[in-house]
Amino acid sequence: MINTFTHKTEDMLAALARLVQYNSVQGEALPGKPFGEGPAAALAEGLKIAEEMGFKTVNLDNYCGYAEMGEGKEIIGIAAHLDIVPAGDGWDTDPFTMTRKGDKVYGRGVSDDKGAVIASLYAMQAVKESGIPMNKRVRLLMGCNEETGSKCMEYYVAHEEPISCGFTPDGNFPGIYGEKGGFGLIAHSKNTRILDIRGGFVSNAVCHKCHTVIPAGEVTVEALEQALNSTPLVSFSVTQKDDTVVIDAQGVAAHASTPQLGVNAAGYTMKALQDAGFKDDFVRFYNEHIGITNDGAGLGVKIEDEFGALTMNNGIIGMKDGQVFATLDSRYPVTYTPEQIRELATPHLEDENGVVEILNIGKPLFFPPDSDMVKKLVSAYVDVTGDTEHQPEVIGGGTYAKAIPGIIAFGCEFPGADNHIHDANESLPVEELSLQATIYQKAIENLLA
């Protein structure tokens, strides 16, 4: 294992803390700030850090910005993001004050993706100071809208020079050469006797909490408790209050691309309601069309290819105007097309109890694993870590690689790591921050060659 940035660790942590202090969740659009105050403030700070390190910087109307070095027509792009998902609850520390405990730091964005911004900046600085020939430019893009649509990179593509090759440090090592297609949907009830339901905090994470209110007298508290007790929920409570029964369920959050790693509180609440004997049209619809299997079978899209299977996740559930809605986030295999997905799903989207609306179907991304760029990036990881066991892969997560032609996801999470991305107590091992920088320096050098 080679780590050439150990002596820079404290400087890197100080810079990271400057970014973590900003709650850069997308907010209300304001004049000159398309994603709100928080992302614009984080971008200003990120560009300021880059300027202090000696880089040329450009702010593209607060959609995104970049730090650049080198000369030449070709551009090696590094596309990272400064926006974050909501902090949510359950934190042991202030999510916007980076806190060090032992060999880890905690805070929203330390792993996804503010830490990678800092690691990339320090990697660029090391390449610059090394004096190696640079007949290409290296440009670190700092986006402000990755978690909620990547409009920031659409703006970049429309207004700036194209990227020749590069990576986004927003996936896993040793590299991501394929990303499943994204498939967004929303389910609606037609009739329901549920009085209130709300759960989840973002559509691209497993619904980890669910609060449900139903009329009393429909099913006993004991029957509900028995049904809930047979689920993998972390905790639950059932309380009768006058003429209502209130269910509070606690599951486990996880990224929507890997819903099998979580426990969906909404899904298991719906299953328990049916198992306990609660007769409701939408409960029936949910269990038949969405359910707890995460495989899309209820919508006719249980498919897979040699690179992976389709996943389906319910992220948010709520009520509006007396009807229940549930957001669905699906990731489909890279060898399928949007047209095939729509054809498979359409016959299964509606019955007398509910309806599912397709909001969007995005294309998958795929680079041959033996392509020159993929090999150069993977080689950088292997040279630094000595790890030849883990191989580049296809993932369900979507990154900037789908918005910026010519790049793939490369890091920043290491094999086997669980830094609680999109969950409470997001963390980053201190050593991994400097190790990321070491790998990215080598990657830049390989791409310059």
TORKOL-4160 file (C-alpha; in steps of 0.2 Angstrom, whole numbers, padded with zeros to 4 digits, m for minus):
449
<pt num="1" X="0000" Y="0000" Z="0000"/>
<pt num="2" X="0007" Y="0017" Z="m0005"/>
<pt num="3" X="0001" Y="0033" Z="0003"/>
<pt num="4" X="0010" Y="0048" Z="m0002"/>
<pt num="5" X="m0002" Y="0061" Z="0006"/>
<pt num="6" X="0000" Y="0056" Z="0024"/>
<pt num="7" X="0009" Y="0072" Z="0028"/>
<pt num="8" X="m0005" Y="0082" Z="0020"/>
<pt num="9" X="m0019" Y="0074" Z="0030"/>
<pt num="10" X="m0022" Y="0088" Z="0043"/>
<pt num="11" X="m0023" Y="0101" Z="0029"/>
<pt num="12" X="m0035" Y="0090" Z="0019"/>
<pt num="13" X="m0046" Y="0088" Z="0034"/>
<pt num="14" X="m0046" Y="0106" Z="0037"/>
<pt num="15" X="m0052" Y="0110" Z="0019"/>
<pt num="16" X="m0065" Y="0096" Z="0020"/>
<pt num="17" X="m0072" Y="0104" Z="0036"/>
<pt num="18" X="m0074" Y="0120" Z="0027"/>
<pt num="19" X="m0086" Y="0111" Z="0014"/>
<pt num="20" X="m0095" Y="0101" Z="0027"/>
<pt num="21" X="m0101" Y="0116" Z="0036"/>
<pt num="22" X="m0113" Y="0120" Z="0022"/>
<pt num="23" X="m0130" Y="0112" Z="0021"/>
<pt num="24" X="m0130" Y="0110" Z="0002"/>
<pt num="25" X="m0146" Y="0101" Z="0000"/>
<pt num="26" X="m0155" Y="0108" Z="m0015"/>
<pt num="27" X="m0166" Y="0122" Z="m0010"/>
<pt num="28" X="m0178" Y="0135" Z="m0018"/>
<pt num="29" X="m0171" Y="0142" Z="m0034"/>
<pt num="30" X="m0166" Y="0161" Z="m0032"/>
<pt num="31" X="m0160" Y="0174" Z="m0044"/>
<pt num="32" X="m0142" Y="0168" Z="m0049"/>
<pt num="33" X="m0144" Y="0153" Z="m0038"/>
<pt num="34" X="m0153" Y="0139" Z="m0047"/>
<pt num="35" X="m0152" Y="0126" Z="m0033"/>
<pt num="36" X="m0154" Y="0138" Z="m0019"/>
<pt num="37" X="m0142" Y="0146" Z="m0005"/>
<pt num="38" X="m0134" Y="0131" Z="0001"/>
<pt num="39" X="m0126" Y="0123" Z="m0015"/>
<pt num="40" X="m0121" Y="0141" Z="m0020"/>
<pt num="41" X="m0112" Y="0144" Z="m0004"/>
<pt num="42" X="m0103" Y="0127" Z="m0005"/>
<pt num="43" X="m0098" Y="0130" Z="m0022"/>
<pt num="44" X="m0091" Y="0147" Z="m0018"/>
<pt num="45" X="m0081" Y="0139" Z="m0004"/>
<pt num="46" X="m0075" Y="0125" Z="m0015"/>
<pt num="47" X="m0068" Y="0137" Z="m0028"/>
<pt num="48" X="m0060" Y="0148" Z="m0014"/>
<pt num="49" X="m0051" Y="0133" Z="m0008"/>
<pt num="50" X="m0045" Y="0129" Z="m0026"/>
<pt num="51" X="m0040" Y="0147" Z="m0029"/>
<pt num="52" X="m0029" Y="0146" Z="m0012"/>
<pt num="53" X="m0021" Y="0131" Z="m0019"/>
<pt num="54" X="m0016" Y="0140" Z="m0035"/>
<pt num="55" X="m0029" Y="0134" Z="m0048"/>
<pt num="56" X="m0038" Y="0144" Z="m0061"/>
<pt num="57" X="m0057" Y="0144" Z="m0056"/>
<pt num="58" X="m0073" Y="0147" Z="m0065"/>
<pt num="59" X="m0091" Y="0149" Z="m0058"/>
<pt num="60" X="m0104" Y="0144" Z="m0071"/>
<pt num="61" X="m0118" Y="0154" Z="m0064"/>
<pt num="62" X="m0119" Y="0143" Z="m0048"/>
<pt num="63" X="m0124" Y="0128" Z="m0058"/>
<pt num="64" X="m0107" Y="0121" Z="m0056"/>
<pt num="65" X="m0089" Y="0127" Z="m0056"/>
<pt num="66" X="m0072" Y="0121" Z="m0060"/>
<pt num="67" X="m0053" Y="0122" Z="m0055"/>
<pt num="68" X="m0041" Y="0119" Z="m0069"/>
<pt num="69" X="m0022" Y="0117" Z="m0073"/>
<pt num="70" X="m0012" Y="0113" Z="m0088"/>
<pt num="71" X="m0012" Y="0117" Z="m0106"/>
<pt num="72" X="m0018" Y="0110" Z="m0122"/>
<pt num="73" X="m0035" Y="0106" Z="m0132"/>
<pt num="74" X="m0039" Y="0090" Z="m0123"/>
<pt num="75" X="m0047" Y="0090" Z="m0106"/>
<pt num="76" X="m0045" Y="0077" Z="m0092"/>
<pt num="77" X="m0061" Y="0079" Z="m0082"/>
<pt num="78" X="m0064" Y="0075" Z="m0064"/>
<pt num="79" X="m0083" Y="0077" Z="m0060"/>
<pt num="80" X="m0087" Y="0078" Z="m0042"/>
<pt num="81" X="m0102" Y="0086" Z="m0033"/>
<pt num="82" X="m0104" Y="0097" Z="m0018"/>
<pt num="83" X="m0123" Y="0095" Z="m0015"/>
<pt num="84" X="m0129" Y="0082" Z="m0003"/>
<pt num="85" X="m0145" Y="0073" Z="0002"/>
<pt num="86" X="m0154" Y="0079" Z="0018"/>
<pt num="87" X="m0146" Y="0075" Z="0034"/>
<pt num="88" X="m0161" Y="0066" Z="0041"/>
<pt num="89" X="m0162" Y="0061" Z="0059"/>
<pt num="90" X="m0152" Y="0048" Z="0070"/>
<pt num="91" X="m0135" Y="0057" Z="0070"/>
<pt num="92" X="m0124" Y="0056" Z="0085"/>
<pt num="93" X="m0115" Y="0072" Z="0080"/>
<pt num="94" X="m0119" Y="0088" Z="0071"/>
<pt num="95" X="m0120" Y="0083" Z="0052"/>
<pt num="96" X="m0114" Y="0100" Z="0047"/>
<pt num="97" X="m0099" Y="0101" Z="0059"/>
<pt num="98" X="m0086" Y="0088" Z="0054"/>
<pt num="99" X="m0081" Y="0078" Z="0069"/>
<pt num="100" X="m0067" Y="0067" Z="0072"/>
<pt num="101" X="m0069" Y="0051" Z="0082"/>
<pt num="102" X="m0054" Y="0040" Z="0083"/>
<pt num="103" X="m0048" Y="0036" Z="0065"/>
<pt num="104" X="m0064" Y="0042" Z="0056"/>
<pt num="105" X="m0072" Y="0059" Z="0053"/>
<pt num="106" X="m0091" Y="0061" Z="0053"/>
<pt num="107" X="m0102" Y="0074" Z="0044"/>
<pt num="108" X="m0114" Y="0074" Z="0029"/>
<pt num="109" X="m0104" Y="0074" Z="0013"/>
<pt num="110" X="m0088" Y="0068" Z="0020"/>
<pt num="111" X="m0089" Y="0053" Z="0008"/>
<pt num="112" X="m0103" Y="0058" Z="m0004"/>
<pt num="113" X="m0094" Y="0068" Z="m0011"/>
<pt num="114" X="m0086" Y="0083" Z="m0003"/>
<pt num="115" X="m0071" Y="0072" Z="0003"/>
<pt num="116" X="m0068" Y="0067" Z="m0015"/>
<pt num="117" X="m0067" Y="0085" Z="m0020"/>
<pt num="118" X="m0054" Y="0088" Z="m0008"/>
<pt num="119" X="m0044" Y="0072" Z="m0012"/>
<pt num="120" X="m0045" Y="0077" Z="m0031"/>
<pt num="121" X="m0039" Y="0095" Z="m0028"/>
<pt num="122" X="m0024" Y="0089" Z="m0018"/>
<pt num="123" X="m0020" Y="0075" Z="m0031"/>
<pt num="124" X="m0020" Y="0089" Z="m0045"/>
<pt num="125" X="m0009" Y="0100" Z="m0034"/>
<pt num="126" X="0004" Y="0085" Z="m0032"/>
<pt num="127" X="0004" Y="0082" Z="m0051"/>
<pt num="128" X="0006" Y="0101" Z="m0054"/>
<pt num="129" X="0021" Y="0102" Z="m0042"/>
<pt num="130" X="0029" Y="0086" Z="m0049"/>
<pt num="131" X="0034" Y="0095" Z="m0065"/>
<pt num="132" X="0028" Y="0081" Z="m0076"/>
<pt num="133" X="0024" Y="0087" Z="m0094"/>
<pt num="134" X="0006" Y="0092" Z="m0096"/>
<pt num="135" X="0000" Y="0094" Z="m0114"/>
<pt num="136" X="m0018" Y="0092" Z="m0108"/>
<pt num="137" X="m0028" Y="0102" Z="m0096"/>
<pt num="138" X="m0035" Y="0094" Z="m0080"/>
<pt num="139" X="m0052" Y="0101" Z="m0074"/>
<pt num="140" X="m0060" Y="0097" Z="m0058"/>
<pt num="141" X="m0079" Y="0100" Z="m0060"/>
<pt num="142" X="m0089" Y="0104" Z="m0044"/>
<pt num="143" X="m0107" Y="0101" Z="m0047"/>
<pt num="144" X="m0122" Y="0107" Z="m0036"/>
<pt num="145" X="m0136" Y="0096" Z="m0042"/>
<pt num="146" X="m0130" Y="0078" Z="m0043"/>
<pt num="147" X="m0142" Y="0071" Z="m0030"/>
<pt num="148" X="m0157" Y="0079" Z="m0038"/>
<pt num="149" X="m0155" Y="0077" Z="m0057"/>
<pt num="150" X="m0138" Y="0083" Z="m0063"/>
<pt num="151" X="m0145" Y="0098" Z="m0071"/>
<pt num="152" X="m0128" Y="0106" Z="m0066"/>
<pt num="153" X="m0119" Y="0095" Z="m0078"/>
<pt num="154" X="m0131" Y="0097" Z="m0092"/>
<pt num="155" X="m0128" Y="0116" Z="m0090"/>
<pt num="156" X="m0109" Y="0112" Z="m0091"/>
<pt num="157" X="m0111" Y="0102" Z="m0107"/>
<pt num="158" X="m0121" Y="0116" Z="m0115"/>
<pt num="159" X="m0109" Y="0130" Z="m0111"/>
<pt num="160" X="m0092" Y="0123" Z="m0110"/>
<pt num="161" X="m0079" Y="0113" Z="m0119"/>
<pt num="162" X="m0081" Y="0094" Z="m0120"/>
<pt num="163" X="m0071" Y="0082" Z="m0108"/>
<pt num="164" X="m0060" Y="0071" Z="m0118"/>
<pt num="165" X="m0059" Y="0057" Z="m0104"/>
<pt num="166" X="m0059" Y="0056" Z="m0085"/>
<pt num="167" X="m0068" Y="0050" Z="m0070"/>
<pt num="168" X="m0081" Y="0055" Z="m0057"/>
<pt num="169" X="m0075" Y="0051" Z="m0039"/>
<pt num="170" X="m0093" Y="0046" Z="m0034"/>
<pt num="171" X="m0093" Y="0027" Z="m0035"/>
<pt num="172" X="m0082" Y="0013" Z="m0030"/>
<pt num="173" X="m0064" Y="0007" Z="m0032"/>
<pt num="174" X="m0057" Y="m0001" Z="m0043"/>
<pt num="175" X="m0069" Y="0007" Z="m0055"/>
<pt num="176" X="m0087" Y="0007" Z="m0063"/>
<pt num="177" X="m0087" Y="0003" Z="m0081"/>
<pt num="178" X="m0106" Y="0002" Z="m0082"/>
<pt num="179" X="m0121" Y="0010" Z="m0073"/>
<pt num="180" X="m0139" Y="0003" Z="m0074"/>
<pt num="181" X="m0153" Y="0013" Z="m0082"/>
<pt num="182" X="m0163" Y="0024" Z="m0070"/>
<pt num="183" X="m0182" Y="0021" Z="m0070"/>
<pt num="184" X="m0193" Y="0033" Z="m0060"/>
<pt num="185" X="m0211" Y="0030" Z="m0056"/>
<pt num="186" X="m0224" Y="0036" Z="m0043"/>
<pt num="187" X="m0239" Y="0025" Z="m0037"/>
<pt num="188" X="m0256" Y="0033" Z="m0032"/>
<pt num="189" X="m0271" Y="0025" Z="m0023"/>
<pt num="190" X="m0288" Y="0026" Z="m0031"/>
<pt num="191" X="m0297" Y="0022" Z="m0015"/>
<pt num="192" X="m0290" Y="0020" Z="0002"/>
<pt num="193" X="m0296" Y="0019" Z="0020"/>
<pt num="194" X="m0279" Y="0024" Z="0027"/>
<pt num="195" X="m0281" Y="0041" Z="0036"/>
<pt num="196" X="m0263" Y="0046" Z="0036"/>
<pt num="197" X="m0246" Y="0039" Z="0031"/>
<pt num="198" X="m0229" Y="0047" Z="0029"/>
<pt num="199" X="m0211" Y="0040" Z="0028"/>
<pt num="200" X="m0194" Y="0042" Z="0020"/>
<pt num="201" X="m0185" Y="0057" Z="0016"/>
<pt num="202" X="m0178" Y="0056" Z="m0001"/>
<pt num="203" X="m0183" Y="0045" Z="m0016"/>
<pt num="204" X="m0166" Y="0037" Z="m0019"/>
<pt num="205" X="m0165" Y="0029" Z="m0002"/>
<pt num="206" X="m0174" Y="0015" Z="0006"/>
<pt num="207" X="m0189" Y="0022" Z="0017"/>
<pt num="208" X="m0182" Y="0019" Z="0034"/>
<pt num="209" X="m0197" Y="0026" Z="0044"/>
<pt num="210" X="m0215" Y="0025" Z="0042"/>
<pt num="211" X="m0229" Y="0033" Z="0052"/>
<pt num="212" X="m0247" Y="0026" Z="0048"/>
<pt num="213" X="m0264" Y="0030" Z="0055"/>
<pt num="214" X="m0279" Y="0019" Z="0051"/>
<pt num="215" X="m0297" Y="0018" Z="0058"/>
<pt num="216" X="m0299" Y="0009" Z="0074"/>
<pt num="217" X="m0310" Y="m0007" Z="0074"/>
<pt num="218" X="m0304" Y="m0013" Z="0057"/>
<pt num="219" X="m0290" Y="m0024" Z="0065"/>
<pt num="220" X="m0284" Y="m0027" Z="0082"/>
<pt num="221" X="m0268" Y="m0020" Z="0090"/>
<pt num="222" X="m0263" Y="m0038" Z="0094"/>
<pt num="223" X="m0265" Y="m0044" Z="0076"/>
<pt num="224" X="m0254" Y="m0029" Z="0070"/>
<pt num="225" X="m0241" Y="m0032" Z="0083"/>
<pt num="226" X="m0240" Y="m0051" Z="0079"/>
<pt num="227" X="m0239" Y="m0047" Z="0060"/>
<pt num="228" X="m0225" Y="m0033" Z="0063"/>
<pt num="229" X="m0216" Y="m0045" Z="0075"/>
<pt num="230" X="m0213" Y="m0057" Z="0060"/>
<pt num="231" X="m0204" Y="m0043" Z="0050"/>
<pt num="232" X="m0186" Y="m0038" Z="0050"/>
<pt num="233" X="m0190" Y="m0020" Z="0056"/>
<pt num="234" X="m0178" Y="m0013" Z="0069"/>
<pt num="235" X="m0192" Y="m0008" Z="0080"/>
<pt num="236" X="m0211" Y="m0004" Z="0079"/>
<pt num="237" X="m0225" Y="0002" Z="0090"/>
<pt num="238" X="m0244" Y="0001" Z="0088"/>
<pt num="239" X="m0255" Y="0012" Z="0098"/>
<pt num="240" X="m0274" Y="0015" Z="0099"/>
<pt num="241" X="m0279" Y="0033" Z="0101"/>
<pt num="242" X="m0298" Y="0035" Z="0102"/>
<pt num="243" X="m0305" Y="0030" Z="0085"/>
<pt num="244" X="m0288" Y="0027" Z="0077"/>
<pt num="245" X="m0273" Y="0015" Z="0077"/>
<pt num="246" X="m0256" Y="0023" Z="0075"/>
<pt num="247" X="m0241" Y="0012" Z="0068"/>
<pt num="248" X="m0223" Y="0018" Z="0069"/>
<pt num="249" X="m0211" Y="0007" Z="0060"/>
<pt num="250" X="m0192" Y="0009" Z="0060"/>
<pt num="251" X="m0182" Y="0000" Z="0046"/>
<pt num="252" X="m0164" Y="0003" Z="0039"/>
<pt num="253" X="m0159" Y="0016" Z="0027"/>
<pt num="254" X="m0149" Y="0011" Z="0011"/>
<pt num="255" X="m0146" Y="0018" Z="m0006"/>
<pt num="256" X="m0159" Y="0015" Z="m0019"/>
<pt num="257" X="m0147" Y="0006" Z="m0030"/>
<pt num="258" X="m0145" Y="m0008" Z="m0016"/>
<pt num="259" X="m0162" Y="m0009" Z="m0008"/>
<pt num="260" X="m0158" Y="m0026" Z="m0002"/>
<pt num="261" X="m0146" Y="m0019" Z="0011"/>
<pt num="262" X="m0160" Y="m0009" Z="0019"/>
<pt num="263" X="m0176" Y="m0013" Z="0028"/>
<pt num="264" X="m0191" Y="m0004" Z="0020"/>
<pt num="265" X="m0202" Y="0002" Z="0034"/>
<pt num="266" X="m0216" Y="0007" Z="0022"/>
<pt num="267" X="m0216" Y="m0010" Z="0013"/>
<pt num="268" X="m0216" Y="m0020" Z="0029"/>
<pt num="269" X="m0230" Y="m0009" Z="0036"/>
<pt num="270" X="m0241" Y="m0013" Z="0021"/>
<pt num="271" X="m0237" Y="m0031" Z="0022"/>
<pt num="272" X="m0241" Y="m0032" Z="0041"/>
<pt num="273" X="m0258" Y="m0022" Z="0038"/>
<pt num="274" X="m0263" Y="m0035" Z="0025"/>
<pt num="275" X="m0257" Y="m0050" Z="0036"/>
<pt num="276" X="m0266" Y="m0043" Z="0051"/>
<pt num="277" X="m0283" Y="m0042" Z="0041"/>
<pt num="278" X="m0284" Y="m0024" Z="0036"/>
<pt num="279" X="m0295" Y="m0023" Z="0021"/>
<pt num="280" X="m0289" Y="m0009" Z="0010"/>
<pt num="281" X="m0288" Y="m0006" Z="m0009"/>
<pt num="282" X="m0271" Y="0002" Z="m0009"/>
<pt num="283" X="m0264" Y="m0009" Z="0003"/>
<pt num="284" X="m0268" Y="m0023" Z="m0008"/>
<pt num="285" X="m0262" Y="m0014" Z="m0023"/>
<pt num="286" X="m0245" Y="m0010" Z="m0015"/>
<pt num="287" X="m0242" Y="m0027" Z="m0009"/>
<pt num="288" X="m0246" Y="m0034" Z="m0027"/>
<pt num="289" X="m0237" Y="m0021" Z="m0037"/>
<pt num="290" X="m0223" Y="m0015" Z="m0026"/>
<pt num="291" X="m0221" Y="m0026" Z="m0011"/>
<pt num="292" X="m0205" Y="m0030" Z="m0001"/>
<pt num="293" X="m0195" Y="m0040" Z="m0014"/>
<pt num="294" X="m0186" Y="m0026" Z="m0023"/>
<pt num="295" X="m0186" Y="m0035" Z="m0040"/>
<pt num="296" X="m0200" Y="m0026" Z="m0049"/>
<pt num="297" X="m0210" Y="m0042" Z="m0052"/>
<pt num="298" X="m0226" Y="m0034" Z="m0048"/>
<pt num="299" X="m0223" Y="m0022" Z="m0062"/>
<pt num="300" X="m0218" Y="m0035" Z="m0074"/>
<pt num="301" X="m0200" Y="m0030" Z="m0075"/>
<pt num="302" X="m0191" Y="m0044" Z="m0065"/>
<pt num="303" X="m0176" Y="m0045" Z="m0077"/>
<pt num="304" X="m0157" Y="m0047" Z="m0077"/>
<pt num="305" X="m0142" Y="m0049" Z="m0088"/>
<pt num="306" X="m0124" Y="m0055" Z="m0085"/>
<pt num="307" X="m0120" Y="m0038" Z="m0077"/>
<pt num="308" X="m0134" Y="m0038" Z="m0064"/>
<pt num="309" X="m0153" Y="m0038" Z="m0060"/>
<pt num="310" X="m0166" Y="m0024" Z="m0060"/>
<pt num="311" X="m0169" Y="m0017" Z="m0043"/>
<pt num="312" X="m0185" Y="m0007" Z="m0037"/>
<pt num="313" X="m0186" Y="0004" Z="m0021"/>
<pt num="314" X="m0200" Y="0014" Z="m0013"/>
<pt num="315" X="m0191" Y="0029" Z="m0006"/>
<pt num="316" X="m0205" Y="0041" Z="0000"/>
<pt num="317" X="m0223" Y="0037" Z="0005"/>
<pt num="318" X="m0236" Y="0050" Z="0009"/>
<pt num="319" X="m0254" Y="0057" Z="0007"/>
<pt num="320" X="m0261" Y="0071" Z="m0003"/>
<pt num="321" X="m0279" Y="0076" Z="m0005"/>
<pt num="322" X="m0284" Y="0060" Z="0004"/>
<pt num="323" X="m0274" Y="0048" Z="m0008"/>
<pt num="324" X="m0258" Y="0039" Z="m0004"/>
<pt num="325" X="m0243" Y="0041" Z="m0016"/>
<pt num="326" X="m0227" Y="0031" Z="m0016"/>
<pt num="327" X="m0211" Y="0036" Z="m0026"/>
<pt num="328" X="m0202" Y="0022" Z="m0034"/>
<pt num="329" X="m0184" Y="0021" Z="m0040"/>
<pt num="330" X="m0178" Y="0007" Z="m0051"/>
<pt num="331" X="m0162" Y="0003" Z="m0059"/>
<pt num="332" X="m0162" Y="m0009" Z="m0074"/>
<pt num="333" X="m0149" Y="m0019" Z="m0082"/>
<pt num="334" X="m0136" Y="m0011" Z="m0094"/>
<pt num="335" X="m0141" Y="m0022" Z="m0110"/>
<pt num="336" X="m0159" Y="m0016" Z="m0109"/>
<pt num="337" X="m0166" Y="m0001" Z="m0118"/>
<pt num="338" X="m0179" Y="0012" Z="m0111"/>
<pt num="339" X="m0191" Y="0006" Z="m0125"/>
<pt num="340" X="m0190" Y="m0012" Z="m0118"/>
<pt num="341" X="m0193" Y="m0007" Z="m0100"/>
<pt num="342" X="m0208" Y="0003" Z="m0105"/>
<pt num="343" X="m0215" Y="m0011" Z="m0115"/>
<pt num="344" X="m0213" Y="m0023" Z="m0101"/>
<pt num="345" X="m0220" Y="m0012" Z="m0087"/>
<pt num="346" X="m0235" Y="m0004" Z="m0096"/>
<pt num="347" X="m0247" Y="m0019" Z="m0095"/>
<pt num="348" X="m0244" Y="m0019" Z="m0076"/>
<pt num="349" X="m0246" Y="m0001" Z="m0071"/>
<pt num="350" X="m0265" Y="0000" Z="m0066"/>
<pt num="351" X="m0279" Y="m0010" Z="m0059"/>
<pt num="352" X="m0295" Y="m0005" Z="m0050"/>
<pt num="353" X="m0285" Y="m0002" Z="m0034"/>
<pt num="354" X="m0271" Y="0010" Z="m0039"/>
<pt num="355" X="m0260" Y="0016" Z="m0053"/>
<pt num="356" X="m0242" Y="0019" Z="m0056"/>
<pt num="357" X="m0236" Y="0033" Z="m0067"/>
<pt num="358" X="m0219" Y="0032" Z="m0076"/>
<pt num="359" X="m0210" Y="0048" Z="m0074"/>
<pt num="360" X="m0194" Y="0045" Z="m0083"/>
<pt num="361" X="m0183" Y="0031" Z="m0090"/>
<pt num="362" X="m0165" Y="0035" Z="m0092"/>
<pt num="363" X="m0152" Y="0026" Z="m0103"/>
<pt num="364" X="m0139" Y="0015" Z="m0095"/>
<pt num="365" X="m0120" Y="0018" Z="m0097"/>
<pt num="366" X="m0107" Y="0005" Z="m0103"/>
<pt num="367" X="m0089" Y="0005" Z="m0107"/>
<pt num="368" X="m0080" Y="m0011" Z="m0112"/>
<pt num="369" X="m0069" Y="m0016" Z="m0097"/>
<pt num="370" X="m0054" Y="m0018" Z="m0108"/>
<pt num="371" X="m0055" Y="0000" Z="m0115"/>
<pt num="372" X="m0039" Y="0011" Z="m0113"/>
<pt num="373" X="m0047" Y="0023" Z="m0101"/>
<pt num="374" X="m0054" Y="0010" Z="m0089"/>
<pt num="375" X="m0037" Y="0000" Z="m0089"/>
<pt num="376" X="m0027" Y="0016" Z="m0085"/>
<pt num="377" X="m0039" Y="0020" Z="m0070"/>
<pt num="378" X="m0039" Y="0003" Z="m0064"/>
<pt num="379" X="m0020" Y="0002" Z="m0065"/>
<pt num="380" X="m0019" Y="0017" Z="m0054"/>
<pt num="381" X="m0029" Y="0009" Z="m0041"/>
<pt num="382" X="m0019" Y="m0007" Z="m0042"/>
<pt num="383" X="m0002" Y="0001" Z="m0042"/>
<pt num="384" X="m0006" Y="0011" Z="m0026"/>
<pt num="385" X="m0016" Y="m0003" Z="m0016"/>
<pt num="386" X="m0008" Y="m0019" Z="m0023"/>
<pt num="387" X="m0026" Y="m0025" Z="m0023"/>
<pt num="388" X="m0029" Y="m0037" Z="m0038"/>
<pt num="389" X="m0043" Y="m0047" Z="m0030"/>
<pt num="390" X="m0057" Y="m0034" Z="m0033"/>
<pt num="391" X="m0062" Y="m0030" Z="m0051"/>
<pt num="392" X="m0071" Y="m0016" Z="m0059"/>
<pt num="393" X="m0090" Y="m0018" Z="m0060"/>
<pt num="394" X="m0107" Y="m0013" Z="m0065"/>
<pt num="395" X="m0118" Y="m0004" Z="m0052"/>
<pt num="396" X="m0135" Y="0002" Z="m0050"/>
<pt num="397" X="m0131" Y="0019" Z="m0044"/>
<pt num="398" X="m0131" Y="0033" Z="m0056"/>
<pt num="399" X="m0117" Y="0046" Z="m0057"/>
<pt num="400" X="m0111" Y="0061" Z="m0067"/>
<pt num="401" X="m0104" Y="0048" Z="m0079"/>
<pt num="402" X="m0121" Y="0048" Z="m0087"/>
<pt num="403" X="m0121" Y="0067" Z="m0089"/>
<pt num="404" X="m0103" Y="0069" Z="m0095"/>
<pt num="405" X="m0098" Y="0059" Z="m0110"/>
<pt num="406" X="m0082" Y="0050" Z="m0109"/>
<pt num="407" X="m0080" Y="0047" Z="m0091"/>
<pt num="408" X="m0083" Y="0033" Z="m0078"/>
<pt num="409" X="m0085" Y="0032" Z="m0060"/>
<pt num="410" X="m0069" Y="0029" Z="m0051"/>
<pt num="411" X="m0069" Y="0028" Z="m0032"/>
<pt num="412" X="m0070" Y="0036" Z="m0019"/>
<pt num="413" X="m0077" Y="0021" Z="m0009"/>
<pt num="414" X="m0066" Y="0007" Z="m0006"/>
<pt num="415" X="m0071" Y="m0012" Z="m0008"/>
<pt num="416" X="m0080" Y="m0018" Z="0007"/>
<pt num="417" X="m0082" Y="m0001" Z="0015"/>
<pt num="418" X="m0099" Y="0005" Z="0022"/>
<pt num="419" X="m0097" Y="0024" Z="0025"/>
<pt num="420" X="m0116" Y="0026" Z="0028"/>
<pt num="421" X="m0118" Y="0036" Z="0012"/>
<pt num="422" X="m0136" Y="0043" Z="0012"/>
<pt num="423" X="m0138" Y="0038" Z="0030"/>
<pt num="424" X="m0136" Y="0045" Z="0047"/>
<pt num="425" X="m0118" Y="0046" Z="0054"/>
<pt num="426" X="m0110" Y="0047" Z="0037"/>
<pt num="427" X="m0091" Y="0044" Z="0039"/>
<pt num="428" X="m0074" Y="0043" Z="0031"/>
<pt num="429" X="m0059" Y="0034" Z="0038"/>
<pt num="430" X="m0045" Y="0047" Z="0039"/>
<pt num="431" X="m0032" Y="0036" Z="0030"/>
<pt num="432" X="m0044" Y="0034" Z="0016"/>
<pt num="433" X="m0045" Y="0052" Z="0012"/>
<pt num="434" X="m0026" Y="0053" Z="0009"/>
<pt num="435" X="m0026" Y="0036" Z="0000"/>
<pt num="436" X="m0039" Y="0043" Z="m0012"/>
<pt num="437" X="m0028" Y="0057" Z="m0016"/>
<pt num="438" X="m0014" Y="0045" Z="m0019"/>
<pt num="439" X="m0024" Y="0035" Z="m0031"/>
<pt num="440" X="m0031" Y="0050" Z="m0040"/>
<pt num="441" X="m0014" Y="0058" Z="m0043"/>
<pt num="442" X="m0008" Y="0041" Z="m0051"/>
<pt num="443" X="m0024" Y="0041" Z="m0061"/>
<pt num="444" X="m0021" Y="0059" Z="m0068"/>
<pt num="445" X="m0003" Y="0054" Z="m0072"/>
<pt num="446" X="m0009" Y="0039" Z="m0082"/>
<pt num="447" X="m0022" Y="0049" Z="m0092"/>
<pt num="448" X="m0009" Y="0062" Z="m0096"/>
<pt num="449" X="0003" Y="0049" Z="m0103"/>
